[in-house]
């Protein structure tokens, strides 16, 4: 029977294929831009508005949780959006407040340069290793070379911070950054392994995280602490940390992992420090050194090689 939805019996073409490589790259770019912007906003809030990492974690899930609750109701609460309670809780533990808490707590002992280098680099390395071991997703030599350039570029960007600040408990901050990288790498690989839809994953993580974070924060700090905080700063950070980063950027990263695979998807997380350096110039007035500019160039070259070269070489070989 002819398809009446389109003249000539042909199916109407889809305007956007969400499972295409193009959509995966676009989703990854959303994360690469959204995460640095949220980091810059968070640092500005802590420096100028007196907010703490705990305050930022609260507003993140205080916004993301209620926004995603109707989506969870639509997908089904009893089955936790089709993920099941075991998988949903595991993803929420790994990709929710535990990652955010470890990352922000590390900043209490080590400088931002340490977190900006250690976490994304470790995520890229650990995720690639886990994907090879658990998913048999082995990166080719071109992608390995691109990832190597990316890691070198990130190291050049953060080297000044890594050698320029010392303290008795810097090692503890570095350890927390590594722990945060482990949780996010496991989250990334499990999303790929279980073929979890990005929207369902972020919905479950946001709602469960809010259910734990908000009561826990109130029990520790009380309502008086929240009332004393600047409302305008809380509103802005809620929109950026909860809406932009907690939902849109994380949704983009999760979708990129699902479509592109772990070894390519984590490249977008690893390039966050590069974009953070660029955003720091106009937003925080932090001008990079010549060495850091060189690192930006090396990391960008690695990113382009890891993402674009395998496809270009495949097309050339098929001609």
Protein Blocks (a to p, Z undefined) as FASTA:
>chain_A
ZZfkbghhiacddfbdfkbmklmmmmmmmmmmmmmmmmmmmmmmmmmnopafklmmmmmm
mmmmmmmmmmmmmnopklononojmlmmmmmmmmmmmmmmmmmmmmmmbcfklmmmmmmm
mmmmmmmmmmmmmnopacdfklmmmmmmmmmmmmmmmmmmmmmpgcfklmmmmmmmmmmm
mmmmmmmmmmmmnopafklmmmmmmmmmmmmmmmmmmmmnommlmmmpcfklmmmmmmmm
mmmmmmmmmmmmmmmmmmnomklmmmmmmmmmmmmmmmmmmmnopacdfklmmmmmmmmm
mmmmmmmmmmmmmmmmmZZ
